[in-house]
Amino acid sequence: MANRWKIKINEFKSVTFSLRNLDSPPVKLNNQTISTANEVIYIGLILDKRLIRSTHILQLMCKMLT
């Protein structure tokens, strides 16, 4: 599908993220297994599985205090 859309996906910089508590099946891209993360940073916002922003707020507070 990436070839059809004419985009290039880097499998080493990619990560899978799920909001479900169930274990997701492994995702492969170019025969490389994509790692799974409990938290991801997307456009500067830290997202976790429960969509609670406490991790993001704590990081911002640490930045403000330093």
mmCIF file of the N, C-alpha and C atoms, coordinates in Angstrom:
data_MODEL
# 
_entry.id   MODEL 
# 
loop_
_atom_site.group_PDB 
_atom_site.id 
_atom_site.type_symbol 
_atom_site.label_atom_id 
_atom_site.label_alt_id 
_atom_site.label_comp_id 
_atom_site.label_asym_id 
_atom_site.label_entity_id 
_atom_site.label_seq_id 
_atom_site.pdbx_PDB_ins_code 
_atom_site.Cartn_x 
_atom_site.Cartn_y 
_atom_site.Cartn_z 
_atom_site.occupancy 
_atom_site.B_iso_or_equiv 
_atom_site.pdbx_formal_charge 
_atom_site.auth_seq_id 
_atom_site.auth_comp_id 
_atom_site.auth_asym_id 
_atom_site.auth_atom_id 
_atom_site.pdbx_PDB_model_num 
ATOM 1   N N  . MET A 1 1  ? 0.811  -1.183 0.000  1.00 0.00 ? 1  MET A N  1 
ATOM 2   C CA . MET A 1 1  ? 0.000  0.000  0.000  1.00 0.00 ? 1  MET A CA 1 
ATOM 3   C C  . MET A 1 1  ? 0.864  1.260  0.000  1.00 0.00 ? 1  MET A C  1 
ATOM 4   N N  . ALA A 1 2  ? 2.010  1.220  0.697  1.00 0.00 ? 2  ALA A N  1 
ATOM 5   C CA . ALA A 1 2  ? 2.893  2.390  0.721  1.00 0.00 ? 2  ALA A CA 1 
ATOM 6   C C  . ALA A 1 2  ? 3.409  2.706  -0.679 1.00 0.00 ? 2  ALA A C  1 
ATOM 7   N N  . ASN A 1 3  ? 3.666  1.670  -1.484 1.00 0.00 ? 3  ASN A N  1 
ATOM 8   C CA . ASN A 1 3  ? 4.120  1.912  -2.852 1.00 0.00 ? 3  ASN A CA 1 
ATOM 9   C C  . ASN A 1 3  ? 3.028  2.577  -3.674 1.00 0.00 ? 3  ASN A C  1 
ATOM 10  N N  . ARG A 1 4  ? 1.784  2.162  -3.441 1.00 0.00 ? 4  ARG A N  1 
ATOM 11  C CA . ARG A 1 4  ? 0.677  2.744  -4.193 1.00 0.00 ? 4  ARG A CA 1 
ATOM 12  C C  . ARG A 1 4  ? 0.492  4.218  -3.820 1.00 0.00 ? 4  ARG A C  1 
ATOM 13  N N  . TRP A 1 5  ? 0.728  4.555  -2.543 1.00 0.00 ? 5  TRP A N  1 
ATOM 14  C CA . TRP A 1 5  ? 0.594  5.939  -2.097 1.00 0.00 ? 5  TRP A CA 1 
ATOM 15  C C  . TRP A 1 5  ? 1.862  6.745  -2.332 1.00 0.00 ? 5  TRP A C  1 
ATOM 16  N N  . LYS A 1 6  ? 2.914  6.085  -2.791 1.00 0.00 ? 6  LYS A N  1 
ATOM 17  C CA . LYS A 1 6  ? 4.201  6.715  -3.086 1.00 0.00 ? 6  LYS A CA 1 
ATOM 18  C C  . LYS A 1 6  ? 4.810  7.364  -1.841 1.00 0.00 ? 6  LYS A C  1 
ATOM 19  N N  . ILE A 1 7  ? 4.756  6.635  -0.719 1.00 0.00 ? 7  ILE A N  1 
ATOM 20  C CA . ILE A 1 7  ? 5.413  7.089  0.500  1.00 0.00 ? 7  ILE A CA 1 
ATOM 21  C C  . ILE A 1 7  ? 6.422  6.031  0.918  1.00 0.00 ? 7  ILE A C  1 
ATOM 22  N N  . LYS A 1 8  ? 7.422  6.448  1.670  1.00 0.00 ? 8  LYS A N  1 
ATOM 23  C CA . LYS A 1 8  ? 8.443  5.530  2.154  1.00 0.00 ? 8  LYS A CA 1 
ATOM 24  C C  . LYS A 1 8  ? 8.344  5.466  3.668  1.00 0.00 ? 8  LYS A C  1 
ATOM 25  N N  . ILE A 1 9  ? 8.174  4.259  4.208  1.00 0.00 ? 9  ILE A N  1 
ATOM 26  C CA . ILE A 1 9  ? 8.033  4.059  5.641  1.00 0.00 ? 9  ILE A CA 1 
ATOM 27  C C  . ILE A 1 9  ? 9.307  3.425  6.166  1.00 0.00 ? 9  ILE A C  1 
ATOM 28  N N  . ASN A 1 10 ? 9.882  4.028  7.198  1.00 0.00 ? 10 ASN A N  1 
ATOM 29  C CA . ASN A 1 10 ? 11.092 3.515  7.811  1.00 0.00 ? 10 ASN A CA 1 
ATOM 30  C C  . ASN A 1 10 ? 10.693 2.563  8.936  1.00 0.00 ? 10 ASN A C  1 
ATOM 31  N N  . GLU A 1 11 ? 10.956 1.279  8.765  1.00 0.00 ? 11 GLU A N  1 
ATOM 32  C CA . GLU A 1 11 ? 10.550 0.285  9.762  1.00 0.00 ? 11 GLU A CA 1 
ATOM 33  C C  . GLU A 1 11 ? 11.328 0.401  11.063 1.00 0.00 ? 11 GLU A C  1 
ATOM 34  N N  . PHE A 1 12 ? 12.489 1.046  11.046 1.00 0.00 ? 12 PHE A N  1 
ATOM 35  C CA . PHE A 1 12 ? 13.286 1.204  12.256 1.00 0.00 ? 12 PHE A CA 1 
ATOM 36  C C  . PHE A 1 12 ? 12.815 2.386  13.105 1.00 0.00 ? 12 PHE A C  1 
ATOM 37  N N  . LYS A 1 13 ? 12.116 3.337  12.515 1.00 0.00 ? 13 LYS A N  1 
ATOM 38  C CA . LYS A 1 13 ? 11.592 4.482  13.252 1.00 0.00 ? 13 LYS A CA 1 
ATOM 39  C C  . LYS A 1 13 ? 10.107 4.326  13.577 1.00 0.00 ? 13 LYS A C  1 
ATOM 40  N N  . SER A 1 14 ? 9.513  3.229  13.159 1.00 0.00 ? 14 SER A N  1 
ATOM 41  C CA . SER A 1 14 ? 8.087  3.009  13.367 1.00 0.00 ? 14 SER A CA 1 
ATOM 42  C C  . SER A 1 14 ? 7.836  2.255  14.661 1.00 0.00 ? 14 SER A C  1 
ATOM 43  N N  . VAL A 1 15 ? 6.655  2.453  15.231 1.00 0.00 ? 15 VAL A N  1 
ATOM 44  C CA . VAL A 1 15 ? 6.275  1.777  16.464 1.00 0.00 ? 15 VAL A CA 1 
ATOM 45  C C  . VAL A 1 15 ? 4.767  1.518  16.406 1.00 0.00 ? 15 VAL A C  1 
ATOM 46  N N  . THR A 1 16 ? 4.338  0.399  17.000 1.00 0.00 ? 16 THR A N  1 
ATOM 47  C CA . THR A 1 16 ? 2.908  0.128  17.085 1.00 0.00 ? 16 THR A CA 1 
ATOM 48  C C  . THR A 1 16 ? 2.403  0.553  18.447 1.00 0.00 ? 16 THR A C  1 
ATOM 49  N N  . PHE A 1 17 ? 1.150  0.947  18.484 1.00 0.00 ? 17 PHE A N  1 
ATOM 50  C CA . PHE A 1 17 ? 0.545  1.469  19.701 1.00 0.00 ? 17 PHE A CA 1 
ATOM 51  C C  . PHE A 1 17 ? -0.923 1.088  19.675 1.00 0.00 ? 17 PHE A C  1 
ATOM 52  N N  . SER A 1 18 ? -1.417 0.538  20.774 1.00 0.00 ? 18 SER A N  1 
ATOM 53  C CA . SER A 1 18 ? -2.811 0.109  20.840 1.00 0.00 ? 18 SER A CA 1 
ATOM 54  C C  . SER A 1 18 ? -3.446 0.626  22.112 1.00 0.00 ? 18 SER A C  1 
ATOM 55  N N  . LEU A 1 19 ? -4.707 1.005  22.016 1.00 0.00 ? 19 LEU A N  1 
ATOM 56  C CA . LEU A 1 19 ? -5.445 1.475  23.182 1.00 0.00 ? 19 LEU A CA 1 
ATOM 57  C C  . LEU A 1 19 ? -6.105 0.323  23.924 1.00 0.00 ? 19 LEU A C  1 
ATOM 58  N N  . ARG A 1 20 ? -6.059 -0.859 23.368 1.00 0.00 ? 20 ARG A N  1 
ATOM 59  C CA . ARG A 1 20 ? -6.670 -2.026 24.006 1.00 0.00 ? 20 ARG A CA 1 
ATOM 60  C C  . ARG A 1 20 ? -5.715 -2.648 25.005 1.00 0.00 ? 20 ARG A C  1 
ATOM 61  N N  . ASN A 1 21 ? -6.267 -3.325 25.997 1.00 0.00 ? 21 ASN A N  1 
ATOM 62  C CA . ASN A 1 21 ? -5.450 -4.008 26.988 1.00 0.00 ? 21 ASN A CA 1 
ATOM 63  C C  . ASN A 1 21 ? -4.972 -5.369 26.498 1.00 0.00 ? 21 ASN A C  1 
ATOM 64  N N  . LEU A 1 22 ? -5.525 -5.836 25.408 1.00 0.00 ? 22 LEU A N  1 
ATOM 65  C CA . LEU A 1 22 ? -5.137 -7.137 24.870 1.00 0.00 ? 22 LEU A CA 1 
ATOM 66  C C  . LEU A 1 22 ? -3.808 -7.038 24.135 1.00 0.00 ? 22 LEU A C  1 
ATOM 67  N N  . ASP A 1 23 ? -3.085 -8.142 24.110 1.00 0.00 ? 23 ASP A N  1 
ATOM 68  C CA . ASP A 1 23 ? -1.846 -8.172 23.343 1.00 0.00 ? 23 ASP A CA 1 
ATOM 69  C C  . ASP A 1 23 ? -2.176 -8.179 21.863 1.00 0.00 ? 23 ASP A C  1 
ATOM 70  N N  . SER A 1 24 ? -1.556 -7.303 21.139 1.00 0.00 ? 24 SER A N  1 
ATOM 71  C CA . SER A 1 24 ? -1.769 -7.220 19.694 1.00 0.00 ? 24 SER A CA 1 
ATOM 72  C C  . SER A 1 24 ? -0.824 -8.173 18.984 1.00 0.00 ? 24 SER A C  1 
ATOM 73  N N  . PRO A 1 25 ? -1.229 -8.680 17.840 1.00 0.00 ? 25 PRO A N  1 
ATOM 74  C CA . PRO A 1 25 ? -0.306 -9.530 17.082 1.00 0.00 ? 25 PRO A CA 1 
ATOM 75  C C  . PRO A 1 25 ? 0.866  -8.701 16.573 1.00 0.00 ? 25 PRO A C  1 
ATOM 76  N N  . PRO A 1 26 ? 2.010  -9.339 16.366 1.00 0.00 ? 26 PRO A N  1 
ATOM 77  C CA . PRO A 1 26 ? 3.167  -8.580 15.869 1.00 0.00 ? 26 PRO A CA 1 
ATOM 78  C C  . PRO A 1 26 ? 2.925  -8.039 14.461 1.00 0.00 ? 26 PRO A C  1 
ATOM 79  N N  . VAL A 1 27 ? 3.422  -6.851 14.238 1.00 0.00 ? 27 VAL A N  1 
ATOM 80  C CA . VAL A 1 27 ? 3.281  -6.193 12.941 1.00 0.00 ? 27 VAL A CA 1 
ATOM 81  C C  . VAL A 1 27 ? 4.632  -6.230 12.254 1.00 0.00 ? 27 VAL A C  1 
ATOM 82  N N  . LYS A 1 28 ? 4.649  -6.628 10.996 1.00 0.00 ? 28 LYS A N  1 
ATOM 83  C CA . LYS A 1 28 ? 5.898  -6.680 10.233 1.00 0.00 ? 28 LYS A CA 1 
ATOM 84  C C  . LYS A 1 28 ? 5.826  -5.730 9.053  1.00 0.00 ? 28 LYS A C  1 
ATOM 85  N N  . LEU A 1 29 ? 6.954  -5.099 8.808  1.00 0.00 ? 29 LEU A N  1 
ATOM 86  C CA . LEU A 1 29 ? 7.092  -4.195 7.683  1.00 0.00 ? 29 LEU A CA 1 
ATOM 87  C C  . LEU A 1 29 ? 8.442  -4.473 7.051  1.00 0.00 ? 29 LEU A C  1 
ATOM 88  N N  . ASN A 1 30 ? 8.461  -4.837 5.792  1.00 0.00 ? 30 ASN A N  1 
ATOM 89  C CA . ASN A 1 30 ? 9.691  -5.226 5.082  1.00 0.00 ? 30 ASN A CA 1 
ATOM 90  C C  . ASN A 1 30 ? 10.435 -6.335 5.832  1.00 0.00 ? 30 ASN A C  1 
ATOM 91  N N  . ASN A 1 31 ? 9.688  -7.305 6.320  1.00 0.00 ? 31 ASN A N  1 
ATOM 92  C CA . ASN A 1 31 ? 10.217 -8.457 7.062  1.00 0.00 ? 31 ASN A CA 1 
ATOM 93  C C  . ASN A 1 31 ? 10.904 -8.071 8.365  1.00 0.00 ? 31 ASN A C  1 
ATOM 94  N N  . GLN A 1 32 ? 10.624 -6.885 8.900  1.00 0.00 ? 32 GLN A N  1 
ATOM 95  C CA . GLN A 1 32 ? 11.132 -6.442 10.192 1.00 0.00 ? 32 GLN A CA 1 
ATOM 96  C C  . GLN A 1 32 ? 9.940  -6.299 11.135 1.00 0.00 ? 32 GLN A C  1 
ATOM 97  N N  . THR A 1 33 ? 10.049 -6.879 12.339 1.00 0.00 ? 33 THR A N  1 
ATOM 98  C CA . THR A 1 33 ? 8.985  -6.743 13.320 1.00 0.00 ? 33 THR A CA 1 
ATOM 99  C C  . THR A 1 33 ? 9.039  -5.352 13.928 1.00 0.00 ? 33 THR A C  1 
ATOM 100 N N  . ILE A 1 34 ? 7.903  -4.661 13.905 1.00 0.00 ? 34 ILE A N  1 
ATOM 101 C CA . ILE A 1 34 ? 7.802  -3.313 14.445 1.00 0.00 ? 34 ILE A CA 1 
ATOM 102 C C  . ILE A 1 34 ? 7.615  -3.415 15.955 1.00 0.00 ? 34 ILE A C  1 
ATOM 103 N N  . SER A 1 35 ? 8.367  -2.637 16.715 1.00 0.00 ? 35 SER A N  1 
ATOM 104 C CA . SER A 1 35 ? 8.288  -2.709 18.171 1.00 0.00 ? 35 SER A CA 1 
ATOM 105 C C  . SER A 1 35 ? 6.972  -2.124 18.681 1.00 0.00 ? 35 SER A C  1 
ATOM 106 N N  . THR A 1 36 ? 6.563  -2.575 19.868 1.00 0.00 ? 36 THR A N  1 
ATOM 107 C CA . THR A 1 36 ? 5.344  -2.109 20.512 1.00 0.00 ? 36 THR A CA 1 
ATOM 108 C C  . THR A 1 36 ? 5.719  -1.177 21.656 1.00 0.00 ? 36 THR A C  1 
ATOM 109 N N  . ALA A 1 37 ? 4.953  -0.117 21.845 1.00 0.00 ? 37 ALA A N  1 
ATOM 110 C CA . ALA A 1 37 ? 5.249  0.856  22.890 1.00 0.00 ? 37 ALA A CA 1 
ATOM 111 C C  . ALA A 1 37 ? 4.025  1.079  23.769 1.00 0.00 ? 37 ALA A C  1 
ATOM 112 N N  . ASN A 1 38 ? 4.271  1.387  25.037 1.00 0.00 ? 38 ASN A N  1 
ATOM 113 C CA . ASN A 1 38 ? 3.186  1.739  25.952 1.00 0.00 ? 38 ASN A CA 1 
ATOM 114 C C  . ASN A 1 38 ? 2.872  3.228  25.877 1.00 0.00 ? 38 ASN A C  1 
ATOM 115 N N  . GLU A 1 39 ? 3.853  4.013  25.478 1.00 0.00 ? 39 GLU A N  1 
ATOM 116 C CA . GLU A 1 39 ? 3.686  5.452  25.301 1.00 0.00 ? 39 GLU A CA 1 
ATOM 117 C C  . GLU A 1 39 ? 4.316  5.855  23.983 1.00 0.00 ? 39 GLU A C  1 
ATOM 118 N N  . VAL A 1 40 ? 3.691  6.803  23.312 1.00 0.00 ? 40 VAL A N  1 
ATOM 119 C CA . VAL A 1 40 ? 4.264  7.354  22.085 1.00 0.00 ? 40 VAL A CA 1 
ATOM 120 C C  . VAL A 1 40 ? 4.179  8.865  22.143 1.00 0.00 ? 40 VAL A C  1 
ATOM 121 N N  . ILE A 1 41 ? 5.102  9.515  21.461 1.00 0.00 ? 41 ILE A N  1 
ATOM 122 C CA . ILE A 1 41 ? 5.068  10.967 21.347 1.00 0.00 ? 41 ILE A CA 1 
ATOM 123 C C  . ILE A 1 41 ? 4.613  11.288 19.929 1.00 0.00 ? 41 ILE A C  1 
ATOM 124 N N  . TYR A 1 42 ? 3.500  11.976 19.826 1.00 0.00 ? 42 TYR A N  1 
ATOM 125 C CA . TYR A 1 42 ? 2.939  12.338 18.526 1.00 0.00 ? 42 TYR A CA 1 
ATOM 126 C C  . TYR A 1 42 ? 2.721  13.842 18.522 1.00 0.00 ? 42 TYR A C  1 
ATOM 127 N N  . ILE A 1 43 ? 3.347  14.515 17.611 1.00 0.00 ? 43 ILE A N  1 
ATOM 128 C CA . ILE A 1 43 ? 3.351  15.984 17.472 1.00 0.00 ? 43 ILE A CA 1 
ATOM 129 C C  . ILE A 1 43 ? 3.534  16.675 18.823 1.00 0.00 ? 43 ILE A C  1 
ATOM 130 N N  . GLY A 1 44 ? 4.459  16.142 19.631 1.00 0.00 ? 44 GLY A N  1 
ATOM 131 C CA . GLY A 1 44 ? 4.823  16.762 20.893 1.00 0.00 ? 44 GLY A CA 1 
ATOM 132 C C  . GLY A 1 44 ? 3.958  16.371 22.075 1.00 0.00 ? 44 GLY A C  1 
ATOM 133 N N  . LEU A 1 45 ? 2.917  15.561 21.871 1.00 0.00 ? 45 LEU A N  1 
ATOM 134 C CA . LEU A 1 45 ? 2.035  15.136 22.947 1.00 0.00 ? 45 LEU A CA 1 
ATOM 135 C C  . LEU A 1 45 ? 2.320  13.682 23.282 1.00 0.00 ? 45 LEU A C  1 
ATOM 136 N N  . ILE A 1 46 ? 2.522  13.381 24.564 1.00 0.00 ? 46 ILE A N  1 
ATOM 137 C CA . ILE A 1 46 ? 2.789  12.006 24.982 1.00 0.00 ? 46 ILE A CA 1 
ATOM 138 C C  . ILE A 1 46 ? 1.455  11.304 25.196 1.00 0.00 ? 46 ILE A C  1 
ATOM 139 N N  . LEU A 1 47 ? 1.230  10.230 24.455 1.00 0.00 ? 47 LEU A N  1 
ATOM 140 C CA . LEU A 1 47 ? 0.004  9.441  24.569 1.00 0.00 ? 47 LEU A CA 1 
ATOM 141 C C  . LEU A 1 47 ? 0.331  8.109  25.221 1.00 0.00 ? 47 LEU A C  1 
ATOM 142 N N  . ASP A 1 48 ? -0.530 7.669  26.141 1.00 0.00 ? 48 ASP A N  1 
ATOM 143 C CA . ASP A 1 48 ? -0.379 6.339  26.717 1.00 0.00 ? 48 ASP A CA 1 
ATOM 144 C C  . ASP A 1 48 ? -1.628 5.522  26.414 1.00 0.00 ? 48 ASP A C  1 
ATOM 145 N N  . LYS A 1 49 ? -1.639 4.262  26.853 1.00 0.00 ? 49 LYS A N  1 
ATOM 146 C CA . LYS A 1 49 ? -2.734 3.361  26.511 1.00 0.00 ? 49 LYS A CA 1 
ATOM 147 C C  . LYS A 1 49 ? -4.077 3.816  27.082 1.00 0.00 ? 49 LYS A C  1 
ATOM 148 N N  . ARG A 1 50 ? -4.041 4.553  28.181 1.00 0.00 ? 50 ARG A N  1 
ATOM 149 C CA . ARG A 1 50 ? -5.289 5.001  28.789 1.00 0.00 ? 50 ARG A CA 1 
ATOM 150 C C  . ARG A 1 50 ? -5.669 6.421  28.378 1.00 0.00 ? 50 ARG A C  1 
ATOM 151 N N  . LEU A 1 51 ? -4.871 7.039  27.534 1.00 0.00 ? 51 LEU A N  1 
ATOM 152 C CA . LEU A 1 51 ? -5.070 8.413  27.067 1.00 0.00 ? 51 LEU A CA 1 
ATOM 153 C C  . LEU A 1 51 ? -5.133 9.410  28.216 1.00 0.00 ? 51 LEU A C  1 
ATOM 154 N N  . ILE A 1 52 ? -4.372 9.111  29.281 1.00 0.00 ? 52 ILE A N  1 
ATOM 155 C CA . ILE A 1 52 ? -4.251 10.043 30.400 1.00 0.00 ? 52 ILE A CA 1 
ATOM 156 C C  . ILE A 1 52 ? -3.025 10.909 30.144 1.00 0.00 ? 52 ILE A C  1 
ATOM 157 N N  . ARG A 1 53 ? -3.169 12.191 30.324 1.00 0.00 ? 53 ARG A N  1 
ATOM 158 C CA . ARG A 1 53 ? -2.086 13.116 29.981 1.00 0.00 ? 53 ARG A CA 1 
ATOM 159 C C  . ARG A 1 53 ? -1.127 13.356 31.125 1.00 0.00 ? 53 ARG A C  1 
ATOM 160 N N  . SER A 1 54 ? -1.161 12.561 32.181 1.00 0.00 ? 54 SER A N  1 
ATOM 161 C CA . SER A 1 54 ? -0.315 12.821 33.350 1.00 0.00 ? 54 SER A CA 1 
ATOM 162 C C  . SER A 1 54 ? 1.172  12.753 33.002 1.00 0.00 ? 54 SER A C  1 
ATOM 163 N N  . THR A 1 55 ? 1.585  11.802 32.182 1.00 0.00 ? 55 THR A N  1 
ATOM 164 C CA . THR A 1 55 ? 2.990  11.712 31.780 1.00 0.00 ? 55 THR A CA 1 
ATOM 165 C C  . THR A 1 55 ? 3.406  12.961 31.014 1.00 0.00 ? 55 THR A C  1 
ATOM 166 N N  . HIS A 1 56 ? 2.539  13.420 30.138 1.00 0.00 ? 56 HIS A N  1 
ATOM 167 C CA . HIS A 1 56 ? 2.827  14.621 29.353 1.00 0.00 ? 56 HIS A CA 1 
ATOM 168 C C  . HIS A 1 56 ? 2.929  15.844 30.269 1.00 0.00 ? 56 HIS A C  1 
ATOM 169 N N  . ILE A 1 57 ? 2.010  15.967 31.209 1.00 0.00 ? 57 ILE A N  1 
ATOM 170 C CA . ILE A 1 57 ? 2.010  17.117 32.121 1.00 0.00 ? 57 ILE A CA 1 
ATOM 171 C C  . ILE A 1 57 ? 3.244  17.092 33.020 1.00 0.00 ? 57 ILE A C  1 
ATOM 172 N N  . LEU A 1 58 ? 3.614  15.904 33.514 1.00 0.00 ? 58 LEU A N  1 
ATOM 173 C CA . LEU A 1 58 ? 4.818  15.802 34.346 1.00 0.00 ? 58 LEU A CA 1 
ATOM 174 C C  . LEU A 1 58 ? 6.070  16.208 33.581 1.00 0.00 ? 58 LEU A C  1 
ATOM 175 N N  . GLN A 1 59 ? 6.155  15.802 32.325 1.00 0.00 ? 59 GLN A N  1 
ATOM 176 C CA . GLN A 1 59 ? 7.313  16.181 31.523 1.00 0.00 ? 59 GLN A CA 1 
ATOM 177 C C  . GLN A 1 59 ? 7.348  17.695 31.305 1.00 0.00 ? 59 GLN A C  1 
ATOM 178 N N  . LEU A 1 60 ? 6.192  18.290 31.054 1.00 0.00 ? 60 LEU A N  1 
ATOM 179 C CA . LEU A 1 60 ? 6.145  19.733 30.870 1.00 0.00 ? 60 LEU A CA 1 
ATOM 180 C C  . LEU A 1 60 ? 6.536  20.471 32.149 1.00 0.00 ? 60 LEU A C  1 
ATOM 181 N N  . MET A 1 61 ? 6.073  19.964 33.294 1.00 0.00 ? 61 MET A N  1 
ATOM 182 C CA . MET A 1 61 ? 6.431  20.606 34.564 1.00 0.00 ? 61 MET A CA 1 
ATOM 183 C C  . MET A 1 61 ? 7.936  20.519 34.824 1.00 0.00 ? 61 MET A C  1 
ATOM 184 N N  . CYS A 1 62 ? 8.537  19.374 34.499 1.00 0.00 ? 62 CYS A N  1 
ATOM 185 C CA . CYS A 1 62 ? 9.991  19.228 34.667 1.00 0.00 ? 62 CYS A CA 1 
ATOM 186 C C  . CYS A 1 62 ? 10.751 20.198 33.780 1.00 0.00 ? 62 CYS A C  1 
ATOM 187 N N  . LYS A 1 63 ? 10.260 20.404 32.557 1.00 0.00 ? 63 LYS A N  1 
ATOM 188 C CA . LYS A 1 63 ? 10.897 21.347 31.644 1.00 0.00 ? 63 LYS A CA 1 
ATOM 189 C C  . LYS A 1 63 ? 10.787 22.773 32.172 1.00 0.00 ? 63 LYS A C  1 
ATOM 190 N N  . MET A 1 64 ? 9.648  23.090 32.763 1.00 0.00 ? 64 MET A N  1 
ATOM 191 C CA . MET A 1 64 ? 9.440  24.439 33.285 1.00 0.00 ? 64 MET A CA 1 
ATOM 192 C C  . MET A 1 64 ? 10.326 24.714 34.493 1.00 0.00 ? 64 MET A C  1 
ATOM 193 N N  . LEU A 1 65 ? 10.586 23.701 35.311 1.00 0.00 ? 65 LEU A N  1 
ATOM 194 C CA . LEU A 1 65 ? 11.371 23.885 36.527 1.00 0.00 ? 65 LEU A CA 1 
ATOM 195 C C  . LEU A 1 65 ? 12.878 23.903 36.281 1.00 0.00 ? 65 LEU A C  1 
ATOM 196 N N  . THR A 1 66 ? 13.302 23.439 35.102 1.00 0.00 ? 66 THR A N  1 
ATOM 197 C CA . THR A 1 66 ? 14.740 23.412 34.827 1.00 0.00 ? 66 THR A CA 1 
ATOM 198 C C  . THR A 1 66 ? 15.131 24.560 33.916 1.00 0.00 ? 66 THR A C  1 
# 
